[in-house]
Amino acid sequence: MVMMPSTTLGLKQLPDHLIPHGTAMNNTFCQISGAIGTAVLVTVTVTAASDSSVAGAIHGVNMAFVVAGAIAALGFLLSFAIKSPKPVTKEN
């Protein structure tokens, strides 16, 4: 619910000739941040596992969900900082 509006607002700031480059950068950063996020949550899962039992693995997964929830809550709060740009008036 946040990605499309923030992407639209971000790309709308670019001049027409830079929109393809902005789209490419957005797609690249989405892929990189997805890979980093996966690595971080797997690290949290493995680190938080208290032992090699099933209960330890479940604890690690629960901690990964807590971390992911905290990151999502932070992103939700930061989304309120996104404002619509003022319309540009072209003077002749």
C-alpha angles and dihedrals in degrees: 000000000000104000100068097047093045092047091048093048091047096049092043088066092063125089114251095257092055098049094093090052092047091050091050092050091048092051092047093050091047090055094045095046091047090054093046091047091052091049092049094049092047089050090050090049094051095041095048094048102109095204141346094273126105090254090055092050091050090051090052092051091048091053090050089054090050091051092046090049092051091050091048091050091050090050090049092053092047091051089071088065090066109099131186111253120246111258113262114234116209114217119205 
